[in-house]
Amino acid sequence: MQGKPLAGMKVLILRPAEESSSSAALITELGGEPVILENAVKIEYTADLQTLDKVVKQLDNYDWVVFTSRNGVRIFSEKLKQLECRARRFRVAVVGPATKEEAERHGLRVDFVPSSYLTEALAQELPDVKGRKILLVRSLNADNGMRGILVSRGAAVNEIRPYTIKPLVFQDVETDFDAVILTSPSMAEILHRSNKLVEEIARGALVCCIGPVTAAAALRLGLRVDVIAEEHTFEGVLKSLIKRVGRNARERCY
């Protein structure tokens, strides 16, 4: 992604505050103007956070610990540090490079990343699962698909959901943007809740989804989907957006 392919574009980011700054930096690097809604979403802990205390103390019982987000890695790693647990017999699997980077930042060695950065691919491709005990650390917002696939493959699965991504109550903001990046079904729900943001889409702003699961959620909510990332990362969404913008520019030349 050389040059400034997003020059002149305002790109709306709907992500928790913990992730917005790095996303904004990528957009700025590409010449775009990031638009961040500070009070759109936050991460809240759930009752499973207490359950995680017990689970972390029994990690030697697990063959795999599986993460599908950076937030899950962070919360799990904070518990390890808080409870001074140093057991490391389990293997670690993550859904993609951003989660891998977060795991390594916390000192966890990553043993497996799927060929495509989707939770379904992670569940289908995770090796050596039959008869193994697997711990899934996920958001309360996530669906039950991963657990079902792993159980069907013969694994014993314990799923802990210590956090949730919660849309905040915020006044309907009026902001202009040329594209919006959706990184999860939760973000699609947040977008759908705002009449003003939906109106901006109706005026032509592009809706860009990190993958097919997010795109399906957006479509179910009645949102138009213009871009689905080929590579299911934030960088991948931007690459696909750049392709779309470039194609539109070429079409206008004819």
N, C-alpha and C positions, 0 to 999 in steps of 0.2 A: 504494500500500500504506500506508494511513493507520491510525492507532491502533496497537493492540498485538495483532494477529490471532494471534500465536503465543504469547500469554501462557500460562504454565503448561506449555509443551511443552519437552521435552528433545530436542534435535536433534543426532544424531551426525554428525560431519564426518570423512570419510575422504579426506584430501588431503595432499600433501607439506607439510612445515612452512612452506615459502616462501609457501604460499597460504592456510594455515589462519586466520591472524589476520584477514585482510580478510573471509573468509567468516563467522567468528565474530562480527565486528562487525555484519554485516548481520542475523544471527539475533537478536543482542541488541537491535538497534534495533527489531525487530519484536516484542519482548517475550519471545522464546524464550530458552532456556538452551543455549548451545552445549556439546557434549560432544566433546572432541578426544582422540584416541588418539595421543599424541606419537610413539610408536615403531612405528606401523603401516606406514609407507611412507617411502621416501626416493628421491631422484634420484641416479643413478650415471651417470658418463660411460662411453662405449663406445669401441672402437677407432676408430670413425668420427670421433672428435674430432680425431685427427691428420690424417685425410683432409680435414677441414674447413679445415685450414691451407692446403692446396694450392688448394682450391676458392675460398676467400676471396680469394686472390691473383689469381684468374682471373675475377672477377665480371663484367668487361666482356664475357665470352662469353655471359652469360645475359640473356634478355629479361625473365624473371619470377623472383622469389624468393618462395616460398610458405611460409607458416607456419600450423600448426594448433594451436599452444599458446604460452603465454607463456614456457614454459621454452625452447622452440626459439628464440624471439626473443632471449631473454637470452643464451643460449650463442653464437648467431651474432653478436650485437652486441658481446659481450666479445671475440670473435675479431677483429672489425673494429678495435676499439680497440687490442688487443694487438699486432696486425700493422700498425697505422697505415695501414689501407686506407681511402681516401677516394673510391674509384670509385663513381659513382652513376648509371650508365646504365640499370640494371635497374629494373623496376617491382616493387612489393611488393603481395602479396595475403595476406589473413589470413582466418581462419575466422569471427571474430566480434568483438564490441566489446571484450572483455577483452584479446584478443590485439592488437587495434588500439591500445588504450591503452598496452600494454607497448611496442609498436613505436614509437609516437610519443614515449614517455618516453625511448627510446634514440636519438631523432633521426631515425628512419626515416619518410618520408612514405608513407602507405598509399594505394594507388591503387584497390584493389578489396576489397569485402566482399560475400559472397553474400547473397541474399534471405533464406535461412534458414541458421542457423549450424551447418551440418553439413558434414563433409569431402566427402561425396558431392556436395552442392550446390555447394561451392567448385570441385570438379573439373569439374562439368558446366557451370557458368556463367562460369568464367574466360574473359574475352574475348581475341580475337586470339592463339590458341594454335597454329594450324596452321602448321607449319614453324618454330615458335619453340623456343628452348631454355629449359627450365624447371628450376629447382633447388627441390626439396622438402626442407625441414628438418623432420624428424619424430622421434617417439620410436620406439625399437626395438619397443615394444609395439604399434604401430599396424599395421593390416592393409595389404594391397597394393591396396585398391580405388581409391584416388586415382590412383596411377600408371597403372593399367589404363585408367581413364576418359580420362586426358589423352593417353595413347599412342593410344587409339582415335580421338581427335580430331585426331591428326596432329602432336602435340608430341614433341619429343625431351626426355626426362626423365632427370635425374640426381637420385637420392634419397639424402640423407645422413641417418643416424640417430645423432647424436652422444650421445644419452642414453637411459636406460631408467628406467622407474618400477618400483622393486623393492620387493616386500613384504618386510618384515623378519621375522626370527624373533622373535616375542614370545610371552610366556606368555599363555594364553587368559584374557583379562581378563573380569571379570564387572562389567558396567556396565548400568544401566537407561537406556532412551531411548524416546521416543515415535515418532521418525521418524529415518531415516538417509538422507543425501544421497549418491548415487553419481554422480560426474562423468565416469566413463570405465569401459570394460570392466575395466581393471586394478583399479579400486576395487571392482568387483563380485567379482573374484577374491579380493581381500583379505578382504572380508566373508564370502565362502563358506568361507574357510580357518579361520574361528573358530567353533567349535561353540557357544561362549557367546553370540556375537552372533546366530547363526542361531536359537538358542533364544529370544532376545528378540523376534525377528521372529515366531516361532511364537506368542508370547504376544500379538501384535497390533501391534507397532511397524510403522509404514508404511515401505515401501521406495520411495524417490523417485529417479527417473532423469532425467538431464539431457537425454536424447534417445532415439530409437528404437534406435540402435546399442548404447548402454549397456543399455537394457532387454532387448534380444535376448540380450546376453551374460549378464545376470542370469538370464533364463529358462532358458538352456542349462545353467546351473549348478544349476538346480532351485530358484532363489529366487522368491518371489512378488514381483510388481511391482504397486504400488498407484497410483503417480503417474508419468506421463511428461510432462515439461515441454512446453508449447506453444512457448515461446521457449527456445531451447537455450543458456541461460546459467545461472550460479548463481542470479542474481536471478530468472530465469524458473522455475527449479525451486521456489524459495520461493513465487512467485506461485501456481503450480499446487498446491502443498501447502496454501496458505491457502484456495484454492477447495475442496479436498477436505475440510479441517477444517471449513469453513463449512457444506458440504453435510451432513456427519455431524451437526453441531450441529442443523441444521434437521430432519433425520430423527428425532432423538431427541425433538423437540418434539411429534411426532405420535403 
